[in-house]
Amino acid sequence: MKPFISHTGVAAPLLQRNIDTDAIIPSREMKRVSKQGLGEGLFAGWRYTMPGSRELKPSFVLNKPEYEGASILLAGDNFGCGSSREHAVWALVEYGIRAVIASGFGAIFHTNCIRNGLLPVCLPEEDIRTLAQALSEDPQNRQVTIDLEQCLVRSGDLEWSFTLDEAARYMLLNGLDPIALTLQHRDLIDKYEQARRREHAWAYAPIENAVEGVLP
């Protein structure tokens, strides 16, 4: 997973409240057994002219030339509410979104963000609207920087601080998903397993024999 230390990019405003995971990626777009290709289905109901179509709707913010290459979303409160589908985060990440700035997030969506390298930043709704207005004149040149080491959002002369749970911040700064986080303690895990094998050899013998093709 790519570490998130600091990122500068075009920020696109999608300021509706209660954007749920079905809006982020409709269920009809979840036909794959992997994360690959989900970026195409991101905001499919809003991004394309018709269900199942790939004809872009010019009025949707991510389709506008001024927001081309957007890697940060400015969103309304309770972003990512609804179902627990992890596909919503996968779709955002594959599309190229590195961070979402909102005044609140769905709880499960927030957890899924941390586990997949997408930074959820909480700022007051009024500040997000101020930022969106400041960027609107020239989004390509008036970009946003998010510094996770200092927990700051900057654009021009605007600056805000934010907070993030320290464990989540550690995972994002170091590019660790839950498995990689656990494997940081590989030596302790190996020592524990070795000790258990010594102390409870009877429990492991049948497994080892079965692996070797020998019945206990």
Secondary structure, DSSP 8 states (H G I E B T S, - for coil): ----SEEEE-EEEE--S--BHHHHS-GGG---SSSTTGGGGTTHHHHBSSTT---B-TTSGGGSGGGTT--EEEE-TTBTBSS--THHHHHHHHHT--EEEES-B-HHHHHHHHHTT-EEEE--HHHHHHHHHHHTT-TTTS-EEEETTTTEEEETTEEEE----HHHHHHHHHT--HHHHHHTTHHHHHHHHHHHHHHTHHHHHHHHHHHTT---
